[in-house]
Each structure stands twice: as C-alpha cells, then as structure tokens.
Amino acid sequence: MELSERCRHLCKHIQTLTGVHTALLDLNARQFSLPSYHTCCTLQTGADCNAYLTHLYGAYEAERWDGKYIYYCPRGLTFIATPPLISGLAMEYCIIIGPFILSNDDADPFEDLAHPPEPLDDIPRLTTAQARSLSELASAAVSSLTQEFAAPDVDSGHQAAILQMIYDLTAEEADRTYPIDTERQLQEHIRKGAKEPAQQLLNELLTRIYYLAGSDQQVIKARIRDLLVLMSRAAIDGGADTDEILSLCCRYEQEVDGISGQEALNRWISAILHRFINLVFDLNDIKHQNVIFKTTAYIKEHLTEKLTLDQAAEQVYLSKSYFCRIIKDELGCTFTEYVNRLRIERSKILLRSTGIPISEIAYAVGFDDQSYFTRIFKKQTGIAPGKYREQRMTHDTVSK
C-alpha cells in the first residue's frame, strides 16, 4: 500500500477515535489530499487566512521538532502536525489534526477571531495535557507507517536532468571554471520567490559541482555547504526571519555529512531550497500569530507563578531578542505589559462573578501585593478594582 493511502487510513482512524477533524496535506501537490476543516477564514482584521499556508508552516515545524508540533492558526484554533518522515527523502505528506480549542480553565472563554464569528459547537475542547498526549500518540502511529519505506533507487525528474547535464559537459569537455554568475542568479530568484527558475539554476550548479569534483565527496560536500550559505543569505535578504534561517542552517550543516550519493544530496538540497523560498514570503505572519497564541496560553496556564521573559521565549523556541521584537511589533507592548494585561482580564472575570476579596484576587492572578495590582488595574481600566466590582454589580442588577 502506498504511503499516501496509509496516511489516509490513519487520518480516518484518528478522527473516528478522537472526534477531532483530521486532514492530509500533500506538499508536492501543494493541496490537501484529505480536506481541511476550512480552506479560508476571514479574520476580524479583514485579512484572509489561507489554510494551506497555515498548515504548511505546521508541517515544517513538525519536521524540525521530532515529527510533531502543536500550533495555532491565525483564527486562534489549535492543530497538531505529524508528518511521516523517511530518511533520505524530502517530506511529502503531513497529517493535520484539528481544529480543537485548547482550554485549561473555563474562566478563559475562546475568543473567535473570525469575521463574522461562526458557531464552534462541533469543535472539541482539549486541555494542554490531552493535546500533548494526542500529539505523542499520533506521532508514534505516523512513525510506524514509514518503517518499510526507504528512499527509492529510481531517478527523480531532477536527478535525470542533472545526470544528462553531467554527461553533456563530459562529452563536450566543457570549461572547468565554476559559474559564480549562476550563484548570483540563484540568489536573486530565491529573493523573488521564483521556485521553478531557482530549481533549474540549482540543478546547473549541482551539475558543475559533480563535474568539477569528480568522486571526491569531501569537495562535493564542501561546495554543498557553500550553497547552503548563499541560499540562506538570499532568503534572509528576501524577508525570511534571520533566526529561523540560521537555526535551520546549523541543523542542515550537521545533516549533510550523513547523506551519501548524488541522488540523496539532490533531493535533500532541493527540499531546502523550496523551504527557504516558502519562508521568504509565505509563513512569517502565521509564525508570529502562533507565537502570540502560544505565549498567551503559556501565561494563562502559569498565571499565578512568577513569569520571566526567558521562560516565555523558551516555550516558543525563540531567542529573547527576537521574541521581544515579535511581542512589540504584534501587540504594541512589552512582555511584562502583556502579562499584566492578561492578569487584569482574568481579575475582571473574578471581580464580576465571585465575592472573593480583592486581596485574594490579586494573588490569584499573579500579583504579589494588592497595591501594585490596584495601580495596574486602574492604569488599564481607569478605575480601581473595588469600583469596577460595584459598577458591574449595579449593571447586572439593572439588567435583570
């Protein structure tokens, strides 16, 4: 049975067992092999969220983080990506489990960012622990699918083209200088996001590398590393996130030593080329939204604890400086201000719905002393917590 068919069967079993919608992403065809819950959502900002790009980001992150990744779509719903990964092959498929609503506390209702809001009664709710367990089980199941699959011995289209070009160069006794101009053209196509022309130029460069290096694997891999560096710089110039690209480069430089054979190298570096180009234009906004939602979930889960910037950055696998920049750019405030904002929102719920003393509410939402809580509450709302409670009680009485 083909890998795609096995993935389809697993998708249906996961959905039947959990009640969570499960889709299959086909990266080669750039579409869903099993349909996603939605293909497009219009957000409150008026922007449209494209499901393929959102889940392509999830697939790439899952490939990066041990074959599983929990993430948020720009609408705020949660998904799990679990791709079948085969050594020596580029990722072809990814199972997408979701949407579901991640909620550990009924005091934090889900805010639907769709415009207009849609009923979400058919979307299940999972706690953080349940989501992690589902992720682990799905990843184990997906890993079992790939055990009998290996990199094929047959040539791909790119491999056949490269072999033909090597033959032509050898037959013509071509010039043995390396084409630096072709490297520059490749970088330009990466910056513009032009995948097909970039792939053609990459094939030409690989051809020259093999032709000039012969069977010397050390030289070939040294030149492959050079290609990685120039491709990464072009992606950064085109707008891809610097930290993301540099992190991927460190990983790829370690991987290259374990790859043997021209065909495997060709597939491997072609997959990197396409990933870099995707990161140039398609995925930054989605990544930033995911960071914000994950940060929010982490803060809410640890609201009563002392929260630090270092801890929060670690949760989303980002450097502290880059994390701070995303928070500032997306929310217009610092991390501490954002934590206080969420704590005040939680305190409003407690002030409205309970008779708990204000000093205990301050402690319950993570403030060490009542006076500081009162000062922050008044700064954000314009009134003191006690006055807010009185106004809400009066309003609720009148409404009845």
CORDA-V344814 format. One record per run of one state. SS is the DSSP state (A for helix, B for strand, O for the rest). FROM is the first residue (numbers start at 1). LEN is the number of residues. If there is no record, write none. Layout:
SS_FROM_LEN, SS_FROM_LEN
This chain:
O_1_2, A_3_16, O_19_3, B_22_5, O_27_4, B_31_4, O_35_5, B_40_4, O_44_4, B_48_3, A_51_14, O_65_4, B_69_4, O_73_5, B_78_5, O_83_10, B_93_10, O_103_11, B_114_1, O_115_10, B_125_2, O_127_1, A_128_18, O_146_11, A_157_16, O_173_7, A_180_13, O_193_2, A_195_19, O_214_3, A_217_22, O_239_3, A_242_17, O_259_3, A_262_20, O_282_2, A_284_18, O_302_7, A_309_7, O_316_4, A_320_12, O_332_3, A_335_19, O_354_4, A_358_7, O_365_5, A_370_12, O_382_3, A_385_15, O_400_1
